[in-house]
């Protein structure tokens, strides 16, 4: 586990000309993103948008999309769809590459293969943006002839264009900045919502002293959770690997020892996104159940279920745990790793190459995934636990500043990745890096 960078070392990075240029580019790009969230899509009727969100309530999947777009969806700006179509396309392409041998062969062709997969991912993201944008227009304008009016068509092409612009901006940040551009855009979308929530809660705290204590308690819990996430993100199971010596002509190859890192958070945030998406589909559909008695009964049942302090969090925990195993099984192929080790004369000490190596890696992966699934499940239900604890202690329900485990996991993960890349730039420039 790496040590945390000191503030002085972080400030030192600003003195590196190339790194300073990259950091400035990120700041300019994020400023453009924030400005775009306040530019309304041309042709959209904001009154209809406001009415739509009042109808769907606060538990629909649209609020989940709004989280990743930095509040742009509720304002229906030109980037209302945010980067969500690209996230969905990336997940779908990852799963297709894992199950389709032809796509897997293309990906293994090196840089050209990865570029081809990346291009197809963007095409799929544009298609999904049109699909999601059309669905939004149908729900806002009511479909039929209303959807064919010039205003609705203009708004549709505007938000699809906004998603394409964000994909381009993300690529530019990756190339000219530091870190993964798409992840940084998602992070700034999440962080951009925090100041408004803080201002709202602080204004309420002036009228209610107990609320200030609740906010301080919430801050303490947040710091503890962030520390826990950092420790989990940096946790790996190191499987030792030794490469046998080979003599080709007069040269000797191999003979070194290394390790295969298996991260505890191998699945990342994907299982939580899957689980939240599954749980948010029913209330979104039930939001349009007016006039259908059966659906209205189902809506009432789901309302009582979602307000349960045990069954709803327990269901979300189990979904995250199951999706963690499914996603890791699809994306982490232990058979390929075992075959590659055998081809390169590598072996795990005490384990025979071939099937015994595959069985060992599979067993280790399952054990690590159990802890990873438990960790992600806890992160998913952590907001319910913390908010109920704060409410039980202070008798105050902090509603507008609801801690999101998914949000914290993304922000912390992106921050760690960005800092590691900054450290790599520092080391390349003959500095000591962030760690003393």
N, C-alpha and C positions, 0 to 999 in steps of 0.2 A: 504494500500500500504506500502510495507516494505521500510525502509531506505537503502541507498546505503552503501556497506561496505567500510570502510576506508582503505587506502593503508597499514597503520600500522597493522591493524587487518589481512589483507591478508598475510602480511609477518609473522605475528605471527603463522599462520597456518603451516608454514614450520617447526616450532619448535616442532610440534606434531609428534612423531616418526612414528606412523601408517599412518598419513595423508601424511607425507613426503615420505614414502615408496610407497603409492598409486600414488602420483603425479609424482615420478620418473618413475614408471611403465608406466604412460601415455606418458611421454616424450620419453622413449625408444621405445614404440609402435609406436608413431608418427614418430620417426626417421626411423624406419623400413618402414613405409608407404611411406615416401618421397623417400627413397632409391629405393623402388620397382617401383615408377613412372618412374625411369630412366633406368630400366632393360628391354630391348626390348624383345618382345615375340619371342621365337625361331621359325624359319621358315618363319617369316613375311618379305615381301619385302617392305622396307621403302619408296622406290621410288614410288611404287604403292599407298601407303598410302598418300604420299604427293600429288600425282596427284589426288587422290580421293577427298581430302579436297578442292583442287582448283576447282574441278568440282562442288561439292555440294554448294560451296559458304559459306558465313558467317551466313546464317540464317537457316541452317538446324538443325534438332533435334539433330544431332551428336555434335554440339557445346554446346548444353544444357547438354548432357551427359558428354562432356569433362569438363564442369564447375564443376560437382560433383566428377570427378575423379582426380582433381588437375592437369589437362593438360596431363594425362596419355594416353588418347585416341589418341590425335594427334601424340604422340610419339609411339603409339601402344605398350605400355609396357605390362608386364604380368598382370597388374591390369587395363587394358584399359577400361573394362566395369565398373570399380569402384563398388560402392555399389548400383547402380541404379536398377539391377534386384531384389535386396532385398527390395528396396523402393517400386517398383511396386507390388511385391508379398505381402508386408504388406498391401498396400492400397486395393488390390483385396481381401485379406483374411478378412480385416475389413468389407468390403462391404458384403462379403458372410456370415459372422457371423451375420450381422445385418438383413439379409433377409432369412436366412436358420434356422428354429427352432432347427434342430438337432445340428448344429454347435454351436448355442447359448447355448444349454443345456450343451454341452461339455465344453464350456468356463466357465460356471457357476459352474462347479464341483470343483472349488478351484484351488490349485496349480497344481495338476495333469492335470486338464483340460487345463490350460494355457500352460503347457509344451507341451501337445499334439498339440494345435493350433500352438505353436511356431515351433514345428518339421515340421508340414505340410507347414508352411510358408517358411521354409528353403528348403524343397523339391521343392516347387513351384518356389522359387528363382533360384535354379539350373536349372530347366526346362526353365525358362525365359532367363537365361544366355546362355544356348545352343541355344535358339531361336534367341536372339539378336546377339550372336556371329556368328551364321550361316548366318544371314542377312547381317552382316558386311562383312563376307568373300565373299558372293555372289556379293556384290557391289564392293568390292576391286578387286577380282580376275575375276569377270565377270561370275561366275556360270559355270554350265556344267561340263566338264571334268577337268577344272582348279580347281574346288572346291574339287575334289577327289584326288588331288596330295598330297603327304605326307607333304609338307611344309604347305599347308593350313590347313590340319587336325591337325598338330602339334600346329599351332598357335591358332586354335579354342580351343583345350583342354587346352592350356596354359592360355588363358584369362578366361575360365570357372573356371579353378583351382585357378586363381587369385581372382575371386569373392568369391569362397569358403573360401580362405585364409582370405579375409577381413571380412567375416562373423564370422569366428573363432576369429580373432583379436578383432573384436568389442565385442564379448562375453567376451573375456579375460579382456578387458578394463573395461567393466561393472562390472565384478566380482572382479578384483584385483585393479582397479583404482577408479576414482570418476566420477559419471555421466553416461549417456547412451553412450556406446561405439560406436554404429552405428552413432549416431548424432555427436559425436566428430570426427569420421573419415570423415564424410561429411563436417564438419566445417573446418578441416585442409586442405581438398581438395580445398575448396573455398579460404581460407586464403593463401595457397601456391602460388596462381597465382598473389597475390597483389604485392610482391616485384619486379617481372619482369616488371609489368605495371608502377610502380613508377620509376624504373630506366629508362625505355624508355621515360616517360614523362619528367623526370628531364634532360635527355640528350637533348631533344628537346627544353626545356625551356632555356638552355644555349645559344641557337641560336635565341630565340625569347622571349624577356622580357615580352611581353603581356601574353604569355602562363603561366608564373610563377604566375601572378595575377589570371589567370583563375583557376589554381590548388589550390591556397589559398581560392578562393571563393568556389570552389568545396568542400574543406575540411570543411569550415564553414557550408555549407548545409548538409554535411554528419553527422557532430556532431549533428546538429538540428534534423535530421531524426532519428538518433540512440536514442536520448533522447525521441522522440515521440514514437518510437517502444517500448522502455523500459516501458514508462507510459502505453501504450496500453496492453502490455503483463501482467502487474501486475494489470490491471483493472478487477474487478469482480463485479457481481451483487449478493449481499448477501441476499438470501431468508431466513427469520427466520423460524426455525423449533423447535417445542416444543414436548417433549415426555411425555405422561401422566404417572402418577405413577401407578405401579402395585404391588400388594402384593402377593408373592408366599411363603406360609408357614409363616415364621417369617421375611422374607427378603423383602425389598421394592426396586423395580427396577424402573428405569426411573426417570422422574421428572426434567431432565435437559433441558436447552435450548441451541441450537446451530444454525448453519445456513448452507444452501445449496449454495455453490459457483457456479455461472454460469459465466465462463470467457467470456470476449468480443471476445477474439481470440480463441474461442472453436474449430474452424476448423483448426487452425494452418496454415501451409504453403501449405496444400494439394490443396485448390482451385486454388492457383496461379500456382502450378505444372500442374494441369489439364488444365487450360486455356492456358498456354505456350505450352503444348504438342499439344493441338488442333490447335493452330496457327502455330506451326512449322511443322506439317505434310504436308500441301500443298507445301511449298517451297522445302521440302525434296523430295517429289514425282516429282515436276516439274523440279528438278535438273537432272532427267533422261529422259526428254521429247524430246531429240534431235531426229528429224525425224518425229515427230507427230505434224502437224500444229495446231490442236485444242489445244493440251496441251501447245504448244509454245505460243499461244495467251493467254491462261489462265495464263501462267508464266509471260507474260508481264503485264497482268492486276494485278496479285498479286504483282508484283514489284512496280507498281505505288501505289497500296493500302497500302503496307507495308511502303512505304516512306511518306505516308500522315502524317502530324503533328496532325491531328484530328481524322480521322476515325479509324486508326489502334489502337491508344491508347484507344479510346472510345469503340471499340469492345472488347479489352482485359479487360477493366474495367467492362463491362457488363457481360462477361463470368465469371470473378472472382466473381462478386456479385451473380450471379445465382448459380454457383457451391458451394458457401459458404452455401446457403440455402439448397441445395440438400444434401451436405455432413453432415451438422449438423442434418438435419431431419432423415438421415439414421443411424447415429452413436449415437445420443443423444435421448434416448427413454424416453419421459416424462411420458408415461403410466406406464412403469416399476417403475419409481421413485415414482409415486403416489401410486401404489400398495404396494411397499415396505414400504412406510411411514404408510399406513393403517395397514399392518400386524404387524408392530412394535409399534403400538399405537402412532405414530407420526402425527402431524398435523401442518399446517401453521396457525398462529393466525388470526382469522377472516375468515378463509376459511374452509368449511366443507370437511371432508375426502371423497375420492372417485372421482367421475367425476368433482365436482367443483375444487378440487385440481389439477387434470389433466388440466382442462381448464385454470386455473390461471398460472400454470407452462408453458403451451404451449404459452400463451399470453406473458409472460415475456421472454421466449426463443426467440420468434419471434422479439420482440423489441430489445433485445440485439444483435441478429443476424443481424439486419439491420445495426447497428453501426459497428459490426464486418465485415460485407460485404463491407461497405463503406471504412473502414480502410484498408482492404486487397486490395480492388480495387485501392485505392490511392497508396499503397505501390507498386503495380504492375506497375502502370504508372509513378511512381515517377522519374525513370531514364530519361524518355522523358522530363518531366517538368524541372528538374534540369539542364540537359544538354542544353536544349534550352534557359533557363534563362541565364546560364553561357555564351553561345554563343552570346546571344543578348547583354549582358553587355560588354563582352570583345572582341567580334568579332573573337573569337578563338573557334574552335571545338575540344574538348578533346575527342579523339576517343579511345585510348588504355586503358584509365582508366575510363571505363564506370561503374557508380555506379549501382549495381543490387539490387533492392528492395527485391527480393527473397533471395539473398545471405545475406543481412543485417538482414533480419527477422530470418533466420536460425541461423546465428552466434550469434545474440543477445539472441535468445531463448535458445540456447545451453549454452551460457555463464551464463545466469541467473539460469538455472537448475543446472549447475555444482557448482556455488557459493552457492546455497541453500543447496546442498548436502554436500559441504565442511563445511558450517555452522552447519549442523546437526552433523557432526563428531566432530566439536569443542565443541558443547554443550554436546555431549556424554562424552567428556573428561573433563567436569566440567569447561570449559572456558566460557567466556561471549558471545562468538560468534562474528560476524562481526559488529552487530548493537550495538551502545552504547546508 
